[in-house]
Amino acid sequence: MNKHFEDAWYYLGRAVDHLRIGLEEELAPLEAAARERFGWEEDEDEPRTRLDRVKTEFERVDTEPVRKARERIDQYRGRPPAE
């Protein structure tokens, strides 16, 4: 694929992400008002942002390969291994 098309796809993806984030921020007051008016409760367990969802998912993943990778990273950085 032409380098220009690759760049265009990349920036299109970023534009879509920024559009979604912007719409969430702009519509947050409307969502809050609708929830208050109709008595809908917000799920506190569900993270609101994409970053929160990734962090939550990462914290849930605690398999053997992940543990070993964390130990190697700590060893590389000169930190004592986490117990």
C-alpha positions in Angstrom: 0.0 0.0 0.0 1.2 3.5 -0.8 2.8 5.3 2.2 0.3 8.2 1.8 -2.6 5.8 2.1 -1.1 4.2 5.2 -0.7 7.7 6.7 -4.3 8.6 5.8 -5.7 5.4 7.5 -3.6 6.2 10.6 -4.9 9.8 10.8 -8.4 8.7 10.0 -8.3 6.3 13.0 -7.0 9.0 15.2 -9.7 11.4 14.0 -12.4 8.9 14.8 -11.0 8.4 18.3 -10.9 12.1 19.0 -14.4 12.5 17.6 -15.7 9.8 20.0 -13.9 11.4 23.0 -15.2 14.9 22.0 -18.8 13.6 21.7 -18.5 11.9 25.1 -17.4 15.1 26.7 -20.0 17.2 25.0 -22.8 14.9 25.7 -21.9 14.1 29.4 -24.1 16.8 30.8 -27.1 15.6 28.8 -26.4 12.0 29.9 -26.2 13.1 33.5 -29.5 15.1 33.2 -31.3 12.1 31.6 -30.0 9.7 34.2 -31.2 12.1 37.0 -34.6 12.7 35.4 -35.4 9.1 34.7 -33.7 7.6 37.7 -31.1 5.6 35.8 -28.1 4.7 37.9 -24.7 4.6 36.4 -22.7 1.4 36.7 -19.9 2.1 39.1 -18.2 -1.2 38.3 -17.8 -0.3 34.6 -14.9 2.0 33.8 -15.9 5.1 31.9 -12.9 5.7 29.6 -11.0 3.4 27.3 -7.9 3.8 29.4 -9.8 2.8 32.5 -11.1 -0.3 30.7 -7.6 -1.3 29.6 -6.2 -0.7 33.1 -9.0 -2.8 34.7 -8.5 -5.6 32.1 -4.7 -5.5 32.7 -5.2 -5.8 36.4 -7.4 -8.8 36.0 -4.8 -10.6 33.9 -2.5 -12.4 36.3 -1.4 -15.5 34.5 1.9 -17.2 34.8 3.4 -15.6 31.6 2.4 -12.1 32.7 3.9 -12.7 36.2 7.2 -13.9 34.6 7.3 -11.0 32.3 6.7 -8.6 35.2 9.6 -10.2 37.1 11.9 -9.9 34.1 11.0 -6.2 33.7 11.6 -5.6 37.4 14.9 -7.4 37.2 15.9 -5.4 34.1 15.0 -2.2 35.9 17.0 -3.2 39.0 14.0 -3.5 41.3 13.5 -6.3 43.7 10.9 -8.8 42.6 7.4 -8.2 43.8 6.1 -10.7 46.3 
